[in-house]
Amino acid sequence: MLEGQKCLVIGSGISGLGAVSLLEHFGVELVLYDSNEKITAEELEAKLPAGSRAVCVAGELPVQIEESVDAVVLSPGVPTDIPLVNRLRDRGVQILGEIELGFLAEKGSVAAITGTNGKTTTTTLLGEIMKAHLGEEKVFVVGNIGNPYTMETLKTSSDTVTVGEISSFQLETVHTFHPKVSAILNITPDHLNRHHTMEAYVAAKEAVAARQTKEDICVLNYDNEYTRAFAMRCPARPVLFSSRQELADGYFLRGDKIVRSTAGKAEELMDIHKDMKLVGLCNVENVMAAIALAEGMGVPMTTILSVIKEFRAVEHRIEFVAEKGGVDYYNDSKGTNPDAAIQGIKAMSKPTILIGGGYDKQSEYDEWIESFDGKVKCLVLIGQTREKIAQCARAHGFTNIRFADTYEECLKLCTSLAESGDAVLLSPACASWGMFPNYETRGRLFKEYVNALAD
């Protein structure tokens, strides 16, 4: 660990506070810092766990503190190339994040899932499978899913399993992180405002397997050009899945059946319509990845399939909310980039009123608009990106576009536009920042509005 060192924790959200708790357990001298000038040091102190001895600094970090620290823990939302971090790196200060810090105290086995889309569903499903196999108390589901690794790692032991949803932001700061099984579900353009280039984004995702060996497994999507290419140079043993092509070795979709193939010998595992409560091809891929991960962790297939058959959609991911006045309402607030939102549209089987727009992550929306494919009746746009998306939609010949200035106005407009037999889908293709603190708040407000409608 970092015993005897002075450590700076940057960011006072749940990841930062989790880092403080873990570091104090090991007696590290701590400074908790948040650059937000609207927060005071007293407000930071109020966030700390009882008995904490961390020094709290808000606003501008004094030079004497910057020059005195030996290590820095970055919260995921803190870019690794801001001037402060660059200066610390140039001085030789050790830079790590929540996942690396948690792993330093890990005593059990780790399964790590990353990818542009599908992480939360796959992580949650694998967590449920592992709990069915080992027992609730032996499994910890952590990471980008909302439960800091640093809050759970001290509970681990030689017979526990930690299942982690790991974002590209978190993977920028790993050094010794070594999962037994990992997965890169897919890679499509996202977070380019943070990573700047596609090459840097891909490299961050691939870091999930950087410390693995051929004794370990990395589950990869054969249908994605980036992950298929990575299979050729992955340090772990690659295990492939595909929803488009039959594989001699791996998991694939044949008609309505998920099939496992070993050395060309195929075995049908389940029917995606009869044995799954999840909808959409994206979820078929998530299920195949979860099966591969769970088998890699030694779980019997009977246990895996029994959990999958009862597993329902994760909140905010193509989540059916209610049927009101003959209209189906779906919450896909976690569709925070165009590729994820494409999966939401693919899952729709009715004429759809689509809610889009939000924070601009420098995404392109052409493929998303093209995926409407006659399903989308009207596109209702909100947020910072609404003009950019509207311009793109018109360029592709889609003109039934409406704007809303507020979320409430947007929801009321969708209700008025929808007719019996339609669907209303919240799948914005953008992050929530600027209008909401996170996608969960955006999704929950949508559900509250829908559930308050008259039947």
NORRAMO-V521298 format. One record per residue. RES is the residue in one letter. BURIAL is 1 if it has 16 or more other ideal C-beta (glycine too) atoms within 10 Angstrom, else 0. Layout:
RES BURIAL
RES BURIAL
This chain:
M 0
L 1
E 0
G 0
Q 1
K 0
C 1
L 1
V 1
I 1
G 1
S 1
G 0
I 1
S 1
G 1
L 1
G 1
A 1
V 1
S 1
L 1
L 1
E 1
H 0
F 0
G 0
V 1
E 1
L 1
V 1
L 1
Y 1
D 1
S 1
N 0
E 0
K 0
I 0
T 0
A 0
E 0
E 0
L 1
E 0
A 0
K 1
L 1
P 0
A 0
G 0
S 1
R 0
A 1
V 1
C 1
V 1
A 1
G 0
E 0
L 1
P 0
V 0
Q 0
I 0
E 1
E 0
S 0
V 1
D 1
A 1
V 1
V 1
L 1
S 1
P 1
G 0
V 1
P 0
T 1
D 0
I 0
P 0
L 1
V 1
N 0
R 0
L 1
R 0
D 0
R 0
G 0
V 1
Q 1
I 1
L 1
G 1
E 1
I 1
E 1
L 1
G 1
F 1
L 1
A 1
E 1
K 0
G 1
S 1
V 1
A 1
A 1
I 1
T 1
G 1
T 1
N 1
G 1
K 1
T 1
T 1
T 1
T 1
T 1
L 1
L 1
G 1
E 1
I 1
M 1
K 1
A 1
H 1
L 1
G 0
E 0
E 0
K 1
V 1
F 1
V 1
V 1
G 1
N 1
I 1
G 0
N 1
P 1
Y 1
T 1
M 1
E 1
T 1
L 0
K 0
T 1
S 0
S 0
D 0
T 1
V 1
T 1
V 1
G 1
E 1
I 1
S 1
S 1
F 1
Q 1
L 1
E 1
T 1
V 1
H 0
T 0
F 1
H 1
P 1
K 1
V 1
S 1
A 1
I 1
L 1
N 1
I 1
T 1
P 1
D 1
H 1
L 0
N 0
R 1
H 1
H 0
T 0
M 0
E 0
A 0
Y 1
V 1
A 0
A 1
K 1
E 1
A 1
V 1
A 1
A 1
R 1
Q 1
T 0
K 0
E 0
D 1
I 1
C 1
V 1
L 1
N 1
Y 1
D 1
N 1
E 0
Y 1
T 1
R 0
A 0
F 1
A 1
M 0
R 0
C 1
P 0
A 1
R 0
P 1
V 1
L 1
F 1
S 1
S 1
R 0
Q 0
E 0
L 1
A 0
D 0
G 1
Y 1
F 1
L 1
R 0
G 0
D 0
K 1
I 1
V 1
R 1
S 1
T 0
A 0
G 0
K 0
A 0
E 0
E 0
L 1
M 1
D 0
I 1
H 0
K 0
D 1
M 1
K 0
L 1
V 1
G 1
L 0
C 1
N 1
V 1
E 1
N 1
V 1
M 1
A 1
A 1
I 1
A 1
L 1
A 1
E 1
G 1
M 1
G 0
V 1
P 0
M 0
T 0
T 0
I 1
L 1
S 0
V 1
I 1
K 0
E 0
F 1
R 0
A 1
V 1
E 0
H 1
R 1
I 1
E 1
F 0
V 1
A 0
E 0
K 1
G 0
G 0
V 1
D 1
Y 1
Y 1
N 1
D 1
S 1
K 1
G 1
T 1
N 1
P 1
D 1
A 1
A 1
I 1
Q 1
G 1
I 1
K 1
A 1
M 1
S 0
K 1
P 0
T 1
I 1
L 1
I 1
G 1
G 1
G 1
Y 1
D 1
K 1
Q 0
S 1
E 0
Y 1
D 0
E 0
W 1
I 1
E 0
S 1
F 1
D 0
G 0
K 1
V 1
K 1
C 1
L 1
V 1
L 1
I 1
G 1
Q 0
T 1
R 1
E 0
K 1
I 1
A 1
Q 0
C 1
A 1
R 0
A 0
H 0
G 0
F 1
T 0
N 0
I 1
R 1
F 0
A 1
D 0
T 0
Y 1
E 0
E 0
C 1
L 1
K 0
L 1
C 1
T 1
S 0
L 1
A 1
E 0
S 0
G 0
D 1
A 1
V 1
L 1
L 1
S 1
P 1
A 1
C 1
A 1
S 1
W 1
G 0
M 1
F 1
P 0
N 0
Y 1
E 0
T 0
R 1
G 1
R 1
L 1
F 1
K 1
E 0
Y 1
V 1
N 0
A 0
L 0
A 0
D 0
